[in-house]
Amino acid sequence: MIDVGQKANHQAFNTQHSTLTIQNLVAGYEQRVLLRNLFLCVPEPTFVAIIGHNGCGKTTLFRALTGQIPYQGAVWVAGQDLRGVRRPAATGLLAHLPQRGAVGFPIAVRELVVMGRFRHHGFLSAYRPADYALAEQALARVGAAHLAHRDFTELSGGEQQLVWLAQLALQDARLYLLDEPTQQLDVYYRRRVFDLLQSWVTDQHKIILCITHDLDNLATLPGYILNLSRPQPRLQVLSAAVVQAERAFLESEESLAVK
Ligand SMILES: Nc1ncnc2c1ncn2[C@@H]1O[C@H](COP(=O)(O)OP(=O)(O)OP(=O)(O)O)[C@@H](O)[C@H]1O
């Protein structure tokens, strides 16, 4: 079962059969509510592209889901109330790629990627050759095998983005939250990253919520789109026509007046 909408229709959905349920979520900052009674109910696996104007509240949604800001309403992932889970990443419930990940010290790329295995690993024990083999496979999947022995801090922004994606792949979470994973990537790697995300859905049965401004790459993907600039955001099945309609809406003057 899959739908998104506002408070009024939430009772029509059975949250038990969905792997991600967001119910009546209200979130924002101080005097400014950006998300009002958001309702979203998706099964596993699913790809959802989250679009909308700059500042409409896309990252704010992820901040709420990752416990960085308070919210009203409820969020369940795989039957667990997210508010009651102290460290959702440590339990494998969710993995998050923020817009900007920074590392303040020199570190080899493969050492950073292998840390994606932290959940399968003893606190003080060293990563094993099998962990490094997985790290190198993950780098190869994003087209960055050649970076394995480079210092992460010396890579370009786009190369760093690929490395974060490889690390994320190793986390093996139920729900992935990706905030603009293709920003700074060239046309080839943008396409490649969307193909990779699609494989996480089809082969590994993940739920992916992916914030993006990269509408060109969405039209041919199986999945859904959620436009948070709409007055009442709802999931729509991705297609060339739907992407075109959402683009036309975002390009219109009246869309800026909505929020
Ligand atoms: N800590 C904060 N306190 C007050 N306002 C904030 C705070 N963080 C973000 N905002 C504001 O909330 C609004 C939504 O921010 P958010 O980062 O969710 O936007 P977004 O939809 O992800 O935009 P973009 O596409 O530019 O990344 C913006 O106007 C931003 O200035």
PDBQT file of the ligand as one rigid body, heavy atoms in Angstrom, charges set to zero:
ROOT
HETATM    1  N1  LIG A 301      18.322  25.859  12.165  1.00  0.00    +0.000 N 
HETATM    2  C1  LIG A 301      17.468  26.602  11.460  1.00  0.00    +0.000 A 
HETATM    3  N2  LIG A 301      16.755  27.612  12.043  1.00  0.00    +0.000 NA
HETATM    4  C2  LIG A 301      15.879  28.354  11.327  1.00  0.00    +0.000 A 
HETATM    5  N3  LIG A 301      15.622  28.154  10.008  1.00  0.00    +0.000 NA
HETATM    6  C3  LIG A 301      16.290  27.189   9.397  1.00  0.00    +0.000 A 
HETATM    7  C4  LIG A 301      17.246  26.349  10.069  1.00  0.00    +0.000 A 
HETATM    8  N4  LIG A 301      17.748  25.460   9.201  1.00  0.00    +0.000 NA
HETATM    9  C5  LIG A 301      17.137  25.716   8.024  1.00  0.00    +0.000 A 
HETATM   10  N5  LIG A 301      16.269  26.740   8.139  1.00  0.00    +0.000 N 
HETATM   11  C6  LIG A 301      15.421  27.299   7.082  1.00  0.00    +0.000 C 
HETATM   12  O1  LIG A 301      14.408  26.361   6.767  1.00  0.00    +0.000 OA
HETATM   13  C7  LIG A 301      14.109  26.419   5.374  1.00  0.00    +0.000 C 
HETATM   14  C8  LIG A 301      14.146  25.025   4.799  1.00  0.00    +0.000 C 
HETATM   15  O2  LIG A 301      15.478  24.542   4.840  1.00  0.00    +0.000 OA
HETATM   16  P1  LIG A 301      15.856  23.131   4.204  1.00  0.00    +0.000 P 
HETATM   17  O3  LIG A 301      17.316  22.954   4.439  1.00  0.00    +0.000 OA
HETATM   18  O4  LIG A 301      14.926  22.088   4.701  1.00  0.00    +0.000 OA
HETATM   19  O5  LIG A 301      15.563  23.403   2.670  1.00  0.00    +0.000 OA
HETATM   20  P2  LIG A 301      15.658  22.450   1.403  1.00  0.00    +0.000 P 
HETATM   21  O6  LIG A 301      14.277  22.243   0.858  1.00  0.00    +0.000 OA
HETATM   22  O7  LIG A 301      16.442  21.240   1.725  1.00  0.00    +0.000 OA
HETATM   23  O8  LIG A 301      16.456  23.397   0.392  1.00  0.00    +0.000 OA
HETATM   24  P3  LIG A 301      17.674  23.164  -0.658  1.00  0.00    +0.000 P 
HETATM   25  O9  LIG A 301      17.058  22.602  -1.909  1.00  0.00    +0.000 OA
HETATM   26  O10 LIG A 301      18.188  24.560  -0.879  1.00  0.00    +0.000 OA
HETATM   27  O11 LIG A 301      18.706  22.263  -0.011  1.00  0.00    +0.000 OA
HETATM   28  C9  LIG A 301      15.113  27.387   4.750  1.00  0.00    +0.000 C 
HETATM   29  O12 LIG A 301      14.469  28.608   4.521  1.00  0.00    +0.000 OA
HETATM   30  C10 LIG A 301      16.190  27.517   5.804  1.00  0.00    +0.000 C 
HETATM   31  O13 LIG A 301      16.748  28.801   5.792  1.00  0.00    +0.000 OA
ENDROOT
TORSDOF 0
